[in-house]
Amino acid sequence: MQFAIHYLENNTPVLSQCLERIPEVDENLKIKGRKGKVVNVVQLEDNKYQVHVALEKIDKKQALLKDDKKKKR
């Protein structure tokens, strides 16, 4: 049986998936390349679940650094 899993961070939708297994509280996971942890799981309907996650923050300074080893021509 497949379950519709909706991942939320601060009530903002991050990802929706159809999975055969429901994530458990305190389970580590990776969404869009960001590590996170399941905080809460709420069942909405028979096969619909909301999974509240806490993802690690992205350091914007690190993301803006350029790799100047190769120059584009």
C-alpha positions in Angstrom: 0.0 0.0 0.0 1.3 3.5 -0.9 1.0 6.5 1.4 1.0 10.2 0.3 3.7 11.8 2.5 3.9 15.6 2.6 7.1 17.0 4.1 6.7 20.4 5.8 9.3 22.8 7.4 7.7 25.6 9.4 4.3 24.9 7.7 6.0 25.4 4.3 5.8 22.5 1.9 9.2 21.1 1.0 8.4 17.8 -0.7 5.6 15.4 -1.5 6.1 11.7 -2.1 4.3 8.4 -2.5 6.0 5.9 -0.2 5.3 2.4 1.1 6.8 3.3 4.5 5.9 6.1 6.8 8.9 8.0 8.3 9.3 7.7 12.1 9.9 10.5 14.6 13.7 11.3 15.1 14.6 9.6 11.9 17.4 11.2 9.9 16.7 12.0 6.2 18.0 14.0 3.3 15.7 16.3 1.3 17.0 18.2 -1.7 20.6 17.7 -0.5 19.9 19.0 3.0 20.1 16.8 6.0 17.2 16.9 8.4 15.3 15.1 11.2 11.7 14.2 11.5 10.0 16.2 14.3 6.4 15.1 14.1 4.1 12.9 12.0 0.4 13.7 11.6 -2.1 11.4 9.9 -4.7 13.5 7.9 -6.7 10.7 6.2 -6.4 7.0 5.7 -3.3 7.2 3.5 -2.2 10.9 3.8 0.4 12.0 6.2 2.1 15.3 7.1 5.7 14.9 8.2 7.2 18.0 10.0 11.0 18.2 9.6 13.8 20.3 10.9 16.3 20.9 8.1 19.8 22.2 8.6 20.2 25.9 7.7 22.1 26.8 4.5 25.0 29.2 5.0 24.4 31.8 2.2 28.1 33.0 2.3 29.3 29.5 1.6 26.8 29.1 -1.3 28.0 32.4 -2.9 31.7 31.4 -3.0 32.9 30.9 -6.6 35.3 28.3 -7.8 37.8 30.3 -9.8 39.9 27.4 -10.8 38.3 27.2 -14.2 37.4 30.2 -16.3 34.4 30.2 -18.7 35.2 31.3 -22.2 
